[in-house]
Amino acid sequence: MPAKNQHQLQFKNRSISLPLTPIFLLALLCLASLFTYTLFRSSFNTPAARRDDILFEPKYGSDLCNYSDGAWIYDPTPRSRRYDHTCKEIFKGWNCMLNNKGNALEIIKWRWKPKLCELPAFDPVRFLERYRDTSIGFIGDSLNRNMFVSLFCALKRVSSDVKKWRPAKADRGFTFLQHNLTIAYHRTNLLARYGRWSADANGGLLESLGYKDGYRVDIDVPDSTWAEAPMFHDVIILNTGHWWWAPAKFDPVKSPMLFFKKGVPVLPPVSPDVGLDMVLKHMISFVESKMQPAGIKVFRTESPRHFEGGDWDQGGSCERMQPLSQKQVEELFAVEHNGTNVEARLVNQHLYKAIEESGFHVLDITRLSEFRADAHPGNAGGKRHDDCMHWCLPGLTDSWNDLFVALLDKIKVQT
């Protein structure tokens, strides 16, 4: 992450002559003692840094508040709903109220409470006013659409004068005309351009290594669905991750990822985790070269899945009716356990490494989401298998947007 601006106060050299009287010496001693005490207190109140604290430290909130570190509090009389199941932009499989999921109404009664502060409640009227004449682009897989829809539905409830269109080749987009605020969703699975690859009958570098079929991934070429987005939007929020560990599509034997750079195969061929690092490096560089200097660049951390009893294609399900305990979270997600849902923390390791020296801000939604095994559509999603990856709407991604708005507000204040 970019280093914070350093402000230094410079004083002119001055020659000051003061009488060293006993009273003056006593005053100096008192000041020295107070300064020492202040330093001691400051160091005592600052928790020792741990690897996890550094890895997941958000770049927003006050110095005393990490919005992503907290607990879910049950509130049987929650604040008024920001929207309901009648919002037409909600994908049918995510509309848990309409689909009669057993705990659909209970999901929104859980409120995220950071340890040392309150997370501000989302105010759609204030948001429309504060971000008038602004364009926001959500770029990524269907989990970013999940988040995009949550924000749209909340804003639509208070502002009905909306134009639907597809700015900068977006999958979908809306402008709230009274405020000239645009939000759009650009669908891309890997961020980079990719497509089917088959061996050439005349042979080639990959053919000589025995490859016959696979997916070509151009690590230095952005997907056309969002290539124009950095030049169009004032704020962009990216994500990627779920498709990189998707053996049902990118089978390492039958249809492996084959990475290309400048139109030439990367040799020797590399594994998906190495390919992810390459793509992140080039896509981050692309955004920073194309976006206006005042633009806000955000990368969202990985959204966790909650399959238990097997993966999505192995009979896995998510039948819990309330959030997990901290112990249950670690059982499901600890990297050393190498379980079904480990991808979230693995992807985050690559993400934090990639953005370390960039101008991107981090939106950490992983921690608070790991607890919410109860908030997926599950068997109410209308699929042949349980949907333990996407989130019910209304639901968890409403809290993601609370964090997103808090981040934007802080950046706006700083600039």
C-alpha positions as CSV (number, residue, x, y, z in Angstrom):
1,M,0.0,0.0,0.0
2,P,1.2,3.6,-0.6
3,A,2.9,5.2,2.3
4,K,0.9,7.9,4.1
5,N,2.0,11.4,3.5
6,Q,4.6,12.5,6.0
7,H,4.2,16.0,7.4
8,Q,7.1,17.6,9.1
9,L,7.3,20.8,11.0
10,Q,10.4,22.8,10.6
11,F,11.5,25.5,13.0
12,K,13.9,28.3,12.4
13,N,17.1,28.2,14.5
14,R,16.8,30.5,17.4
15,S,19.1,31.4,20.3
16,I,17.2,31.5,23.5
17,S,18.7,32.4,26.8
18,L,16.7,31.5,29.9
19,P,17.8,31.8,33.5
20,L,18.3,28.4,35.1
21,T,16.4,29.1,38.3
22,P,15.2,26.3,40.6
23,I,11.6,26.9,39.5
24,F,12.6,26.7,35.9
25,L,14.5,23.5,36.4
26,L,11.5,22.0,38.3
27,A,9.2,22.9,35.4
28,L,11.6,21.2,32.9
29,L,11.6,18.1,35.1
30,C,7.8,18.0,35.2
31,L,7.6,18.4,31.4
32,A,10.1,15.6,30.9
33,S,8.1,13.3,33.2
34,L,4.9,14.0,31.4
35,F,6.5,13.3,28.0
36,T,7.9,10.0,29.3
37,Y,4.5,9.0,30.7
38,T,2.8,9.9,27.4
39,L,5.2,7.7,25.4
40,F,4.8,4.9,27.8
41,R,1.0,5.1,27.8
42,S,1.0,5.2,24.0
43,S,3.1,2.1,23.7
44,F,1.1,0.3,26.4
45,N,-2.2,0.9,24.6
46,T,-1.0,-0.2,21.2
47,P,-1.4,-3.9,20.7
48,A,1.6,-5.9,19.5
49,A,1.5,-6.5,15.8
50,R,0.7,-10.0,14.7
51,R,1.0,-11.4,11.2
52,D,-2.8,-11.7,10.9
53,D,-3.2,-8.1,12.0
54,I,-0.8,-6.9,9.3
55,L,-2.3,-9.2,6.6
56,F,-5.9,-8.0,7.1
57,E,-5.3,-4.5,8.3
58,P,-7.8,-2.2,6.5
59,K,-6.7,1.2,5.2
60,Y,-9.7,3.0,6.6
61,G,-11.4,3.7,9.9
62,S,-9.7,5.6,12.7
63,D,-6.4,4.5,14.2
64,L,-8.3,2.9,17.0
65,C,-10.9,1.1,14.8
66,N,-10.5,-1.8,12.5
67,Y,-13.9,-2.1,10.9
68,S,-13.2,-5.6,9.7
69,D,-12.4,-6.9,13.2
70,G,-15.5,-7.5,15.4
71,A,-18.4,-9.8,16.0
72,W,-22.0,-10.3,14.9
73,I,-24.6,-9.1,17.3
74,Y,-28.2,-10.4,17.2
75,D,-30.7,-7.5,17.1
76,P,-34.3,-8.8,17.0
77,T,-35.5,-5.2,16.3
78,P,-33.0,-4.2,13.6
79,R,-32.8,-0.8,12.0
80,S,-35.3,-0.2,9.2
81,R,-34.6,-2.3,6.1
82,R,-32.7,-0.6,3.3
83,Y,-34.7,-2.6,0.7
84,D,-36.7,-5.8,0.5
85,H,-37.3,-8.8,-1.8
86,T,-39.3,-6.6,-4.3
87,C,-36.2,-5.0,-5.8
88,K,-36.3,-6.3,-9.3
89,E,-32.5,-6.3,-9.8
90,I,-32.0,-9.1,-7.3
91,F,-31.1,-12.3,-9.1
92,K,-33.8,-14.9,-8.5
93,G,-31.4,-17.4,-6.9
94,W,-30.3,-14.8,-4.3
95,N,-33.8,-13.7,-3.3
96,C,-34.1,-15.8,-0.2
97,M,-37.3,-14.1,1.1
98,L,-39.1,-14.7,-2.2
99,N,-37.7,-18.3,-2.3
100,N,-38.9,-18.9,1.3
101,K,-35.6,-19.8,2.8
102,G,-36.2,-20.8,6.4
103,N,-34.1,-18.1,8.0
104,A,-34.3,-15.4,5.4
105,L,-35.8,-12.9,7.8
106,E,-33.3,-13.8,10.5
107,I,-30.3,-13.2,8.3
108,I,-30.8,-9.4,8.4
109,K,-31.2,-9.3,12.2
110,W,-27.5,-9.9,12.7
111,R,-25.5,-6.6,12.9
112,W,-21.7,-6.4,12.5
113,K,-20.1,-4.6,15.5
114,P,-16.4,-3.7,15.3
115,K,-14.5,-4.2,18.5
116,L,-13.6,-0.6,19.3
117,C,-16.3,1.6,17.5
118,E,-19.6,1.6,15.7
119,L,-19.9,1.0,12.0
120,P,-21.9,3.9,10.6
121,A,-25.4,2.9,9.3
122,F,-25.7,3.3,5.6
123,D,-27.7,6.4,4.7
124,P,-28.8,6.2,1.0
125,V,-29.9,9.8,0.8
126,R,-26.6,11.0,2.2
127,F,-24.7,8.7,-0.2
128,L,-26.5,10.1,-3.2
129,E,-25.7,13.7,-2.1
130,R,-22.1,13.1,-1.1
131,Y,-21.3,11.2,-4.3
132,R,-23.2,13.4,-6.7
133,D,-21.6,13.5,-10.2
134,T,-19.6,10.3,-9.5
135,S,-19.3,7.0,-11.4
136,I,-18.6,3.8,-9.5
137,G,-17.6,0.6,-11.3
138,F,-17.8,-2.9,-9.8
139,I,-15.4,-5.2,-11.7
140,G,-15.2,-8.9,-11.1
141,D,-17.1,-12.1,-10.8
142,S,-20.7,-12.7,-9.6
143,L,-19.8,-11.9,-6.0
144,N,-19.1,-8.3,-7.0
145,R,-22.5,-8.4,-8.8
146,N,-23.9,-9.5,-5.4
147,M,-22.5,-6.4,-3.8
148,F,-23.5,-4.1,-6.7
149,V,-27.1,-5.3,-6.6
150,S,-27.2,-4.6,-2.8
151,L,-26.0,-1.0,-3.3
152,F,-28.4,-0.4,-6.2
153,C,-31.5,-1.7,-4.3
154,A,-30.7,0.5,-1.3
155,L,-30.4,3.6,-3.5
156,K,-33.4,2.8,-5.7
157,R,-35.6,2.8,-2.7
158,V,-35.0,6.5,-2.1
159,S,-34.5,7.6,-5.7
160,S,-36.7,6.2,-8.4
161,D,-35.6,8.5,-11.3
162,V,-33.1,6.0,-12.8
163,K,-31.7,5.4,-16.2
164,K,-30.6,1.8,-17.1
165,W,-27.7,1.5,-19.5
166,R,-24.3,-0.2,-20.0
167,P,-21.5,2.3,-19.6
168,A,-18.0,1.4,-20.8
169,K,-19.3,-2.1,-21.9
170,A,-20.6,-2.9,-18.5
171,D,-22.8,-6.0,-18.0
172,R,-25.4,-3.7,-16.4
173,G,-25.5,-0.1,-15.0
174,F,-27.7,2.6,-13.7
175,T,-27.6,6.4,-13.3
176,F,-29.6,8.1,-10.6
177,L,-30.5,11.1,-12.7
178,Q,-31.3,13.6,-9.9
179,H,-27.7,13.2,-8.6
180,N,-25.9,12.1,-11.7
181,L,-24.5,9.1,-9.8
182,T,-23.7,6.1,-11.9
183,I,-23.0,2.6,-10.6
184,A,-22.1,-0.3,-13.0
185,Y,-21.1,-3.9,-12.9
186,H,-18.5,-5.3,-15.3
187,R,-18.4,-9.1,-15.3
188,T,-15.0,-10.7,-15.6
189,N,-13.9,-14.0,-14.0
190,L,-10.1,-13.7,-14.2
191,L,-9.7,-10.0,-14.9
192,A,-7.4,-11.1,-17.8
193,R,-8.7,-12.1,-21.2
194,Y,-9.1,-15.8,-21.6
195,G,-10.7,-18.4,-23.9
196,R,-10.6,-21.9,-25.2
197,W,-7.3,-23.1,-26.7
198,S,-6.7,-26.2,-28.9
199,A,-3.5,-27.6,-30.3
200,D,-2.6,-26.4,-33.8
201,A,-2.3,-29.3,-36.3
202,N,1.0,-27.7,-37.5
203,G,2.5,-27.9,-34.0
204,G,3.9,-25.2,-31.7
205,L,5.6,-24.7,-28.3
206,L,2.8,-26.0,-26.2
207,E,2.0,-28.8,-28.7
208,S,5.6,-30.0,-28.4
209,L,5.0,-30.4,-24.7
210,G,2.0,-32.6,-25.3
211,Y,-0.8,-30.1,-24.7
212,K,-4.0,-30.7,-26.7
213,D,-6.7,-28.6,-25.1
214,G,-7.0,-25.9,-22.4
215,Y,-7.7,-22.3,-21.7
216,R,-5.5,-19.5,-22.9
217,V,-5.1,-16.8,-20.3
218,D,-3.3,-13.6,-21.6
219,I,-1.8,-12.3,-18.3
220,D,-1.1,-8.8,-19.8
221,V,-4.5,-8.2,-21.6
222,P,-7.6,-7.1,-19.6
223,D,-10.9,-8.7,-20.4
224,S,-12.8,-6.6,-22.9
225,T,-15.7,-6.3,-20.5
226,W,-13.8,-3.9,-18.3
227,A,-10.9,-2.6,-20.3
228,E,-12.5,0.8,-20.7
229,A,-13.7,1.0,-17.1
230,P,-10.7,2.7,-15.5
231,M,-11.0,5.6,-18.0
232,F,-14.7,6.0,-17.4
233,H,-15.3,5.6,-13.6
234,D,-14.2,7.8,-10.8
235,V,-14.2,4.8,-8.4
236,I,-13.5,1.2,-9.2
237,I,-13.7,-1.9,-7.0
238,L,-12.1,-5.1,-8.3
239,N,-12.2,-8.7,-7.2
240,T,-11.1,-12.1,-8.5
241,G,-10.3,-15.4,-7.0
242,H,-13.2,-18.0,-7.2
243,W,-12.5,-19.1,-10.8
244,W,-8.8,-19.6,-10.2
245,W,-9.5,-22.7,-8.0
246,A,-12.3,-24.1,-10.2
247,P,-11.2,-27.6,-11.4
248,A,-14.7,-28.3,-12.8
249,K,-13.8,-25.7,-15.5
250,F,-10.1,-25.4,-15.5
251,D,-9.2,-29.1,-15.1
252,P,-5.4,-29.3,-14.6
253,V,-5.3,-32.3,-16.9
254,K,-8.1,-32.1,-19.4
255,S,-8.4,-28.3,-19.7
256,P,-5.6,-26.5,-17.9
257,M,-4.9,-22.8,-17.7
258,L,-2.2,-22.0,-20.3
259,F,-0.7,-18.6,-19.7
260,F,0.5,-16.2,-22.5
261,K,2.4,-13.0,-22.3
262,K,2.7,-10.7,-25.3
263,G,1.0,-13.4,-27.4
264,V,3.6,-16.1,-26.6
265,P,3.2,-19.0,-24.2
266,V,4.8,-18.7,-20.8
267,L,7.4,-21.5,-20.6
268,P,7.8,-23.6,-18.8
269,P,4.0,-23.6,-18.1
270,V,3.1,-22.4,-14.6
271,S,0.5,-23.4,-12.1
272,P,-2.7,-21.3,-11.5
273,D,-1.4,-19.7,-8.3
274,V,1.7,-18.4,-10.2
275,G,-0.5,-17.3,-13.0
276,L,-2.7,-15.4,-10.5
277,D,0.3,-13.5,-9.3
278,M,1.2,-12.6,-12.9
279,V,-2.3,-11.5,-13.8
280,L,-2.7,-9.4,-10.6
281,K,0.6,-7.6,-11.3
282,H,-0.4,-6.7,-14.9
283,M,-4.0,-5.8,-14.1
284,I,-3.0,-3.5,-11.3
285,S,-0.4,-1.9,-13.5
286,F,-3.0,-1.5,-16.2
287,V,-5.5,0.3,-14.0
288,E,-2.9,2.6,-12.5
289,S,-1.7,3.6,-16.0
290,K,-5.2,4.3,-17.3
291,M,-7.1,5.8,-14.4
292,Q,-7.1,9.5,-13.7
293,P,-4.8,10.5,-10.8
294,A,-7.8,11.5,-8.6
295,G,-9.5,8.2,-9.2
296,I,-10.1,5.8,-6.3
297,K,-8.9,2.3,-6.8
298,V,-10.2,-0.5,-4.4
299,F,-9.5,-4.2,-4.3
300,R,-12.0,-6.3,-2.4
301,T,-10.7,-9.3,-0.5
302,E,-12.1,-12.8,-1.2
303,S,-15.6,-13.8,-0.3
304,P,-15.6,-17.1,1.6
305,R,-17.6,-20.2,0.7
306,H,-19.3,-22.4,3.4
307,F,-19.6,-25.9,1.9
308,E,-19.7,-28.7,4.5
309,G,-19.7,-32.4,3.8
310,G,-18.0,-31.9,0.4
311,D,-17.6,-29.3,-2.4
312,W,-20.5,-28.0,-4.5
313,D,-20.3,-31.0,-6.9
314,Q,-19.8,-33.5,-4.1
315,G,-23.0,-33.0,-2.2
316,G,-21.7,-30.2,0.0
317,S,-24.3,-28.0,1.8
318,C,-24.7,-25.0,4.0
319,E,-27.6,-25.7,6.4
320,R,-26.6,-23.6,9.4
321,M,-29.2,-21.2,10.8
322,Q,-26.9,-18.8,12.6
323,P,-23.4,-17.4,12.4
324,L,-20.4,-19.6,13.2
325,S,-18.3,-19.3,16.4
326,Q,-14.6,-18.3,16.1
327,K,-13.6,-22.0,16.7
328,Q,-15.9,-23.1,13.9
329,V,-14.5,-20.5,11.5
330,E,-10.9,-21.7,12.1
331,E,-12.0,-25.3,11.5
332,L,-13.4,-24.4,8.1
333,F,-10.9,-21.8,6.9
334,A,-7.5,-22.4,8.4
335,V,-5.0,-22.8,5.6
336,E,-3.2,-25.6,7.4
337,H,-6.4,-27.7,7.4
338,N,-6.5,-27.4,3.6
339,G,-10.2,-27.8,3.6
340,T,-12.9,-27.3,1.0
341,N,-13.2,-23.6,1.7
342,V,-9.6,-22.7,2.1
343,E,-9.5,-20.7,-1.2
344,A,-10.5,-17.4,0.5
345,R,-7.4,-17.1,2.6
346,L,-5.1,-18.4,-0.1
347,V,-6.4,-15.8,-2.6
348,N,-5.9,-13.1,0.0
349,Q,-2.3,-14.0,0.4
350,H,-1.7,-13.4,-3.3
351,L,-3.8,-10.3,-3.3
352,Y,-2.0,-8.5,-0.5
353,K,1.3,-9.3,-2.0
354,A,0.3,-7.9,-5.4
355,I,-1.1,-4.6,-4.1
356,E,1.6,-3.9,-1.5
357,E,3.4,-1.2,-3.6
358,S,0.3,0.0,-5.5
359,G,-2.1,2.8,-5.1
360,F,-5.0,0.5,-4.3
361,H,-7.0,0.5,-1.1
362,V,-8.1,-2.7,0.4
363,L,-11.7,-3.5,1.3
364,D,-11.4,-6.4,3.7
365,I,-14.8,-8.3,3.8
366,T,-13.3,-11.7,4.4
367,R,-13.2,-11.7,8.2
368,L,-16.8,-10.7,8.9
369,S,-18.0,-13.0,6.1
370,E,-16.3,-16.1,7.4
371,F,-18.8,-16.2,10.3
372,R,-21.9,-16.1,8.1
373,A,-22.5,-19.7,7.1
374,D,-26.2,-19.0,7.6
375,A,-26.4,-16.3,5.0
376,H,-26.1,-18.2,1.7
377,P,-29.1,-19.2,-0.5
378,G,-28.3,-22.9,0.1
379,N,-30.9,-25.3,-1.2
380,A,-33.3,-22.3,-1.8
381,G,-31.1,-21.0,-4.6
382,G,-32.9,-23.0,-7.3
383,K,-29.8,-24.9,-8.4
384,R,-29.3,-28.7,-8.6
385,H,-26.8,-28.2,-5.8
386,D,-26.7,-26.0,-2.7
387,D,-25.4,-22.4,-3.4
388,C,-23.0,-21.9,-0.5
389,M,-21.0,-19.2,-2.4
390,H,-23.3,-16.4,-3.2
391,W,-25.3,-14.5,-0.6
392,C,-28.9,-13.9,0.1
393,L,-30.3,-10.4,-0.7
394,P,-31.1,-8.6,1.5
395,G,-28.2,-10.0,3.4
396,L,-24.5,-10.0,4.1
397,T,-23.4,-7.9,1.1
398,D,-25.3,-5.0,2.7
399,S,-22.6,-5.0,5.4
400,W,-19.9,-5.1,2.7
401,N,-21.3,-1.9,1.4
402,D,-21.3,-0.4,4.9
403,L,-17.6,-1.0,4.9
404,F,-17.2,0.3,1.4
405,V,-19.0,3.5,2.2
406,A,-16.9,4.0,5.3
407,L,-13.7,3.5,3.2
408,L,-14.9,6.0,0.5
409,D,-15.8,8.6,3.2
410,K,-12.4,8.3,4.8
411,I,-10.6,8.7,1.4
412,K,-12.8,11.7,0.6
413,V,-12.0,13.4,3.9
414,Q,-8.3,12.8,3.4
415,T,-8.3,14.3,-0.1
